[in-house]
Amino acid sequence: MHDSFDEVNAHKLPERYGETRIVLQVRDPFWMHAYWEISEETALDLARELGESIHSSRLTLRVNDMTGRDGADFAKQVHVDVHPFASNWYINVCEPDRSYCVDLGLTPDSNEFRFIVRSNVVHTPRVGPSEIRDEEWLSIRALEKITHG
């Protein structure tokens, strides 16, 4: 028997959660993916703070290389302008095996970055096979002999 329309919609994830947040995840050594939401309250605060300049402001991701750093002293920062209606973006990084976080903000005509929210920290993998080697291998047959005698 098929679920009714109402039952299916009851289990649907909401499109928005009403929170201002950004989440960063690693795709591979050279690519990361960020997704975000800006709450209505935060958007209204930004509109009040920036006034008319909000209309010409660019939505910007500030990619922070945090490798070997603590606090706000970043090894490198790169700004990436994203589409104003975007809620996620793939980010190309030139150096693998590094730690990154991303700041979401607005960049008005003055080019002064207006911070909104910071992501979690991720570490991109190095290029090539893992250095981790399994020291012991056990086949199914060997396991059966051990457990069943």
Protein Blocks (a to p, Z undefined) as FASTA:
>chain_A
ZZdfklmmmmpccfbeoiacdddddfblmbccddddddfklmmmmmmmnmmmlmmpccdd
ddddfehiahjbdfbdcdddddfkbcbdcdddfbghiacddddddddfkopacdfbdcdd
dddddedjdfbdcfbdcdfklmmmmmnZZ
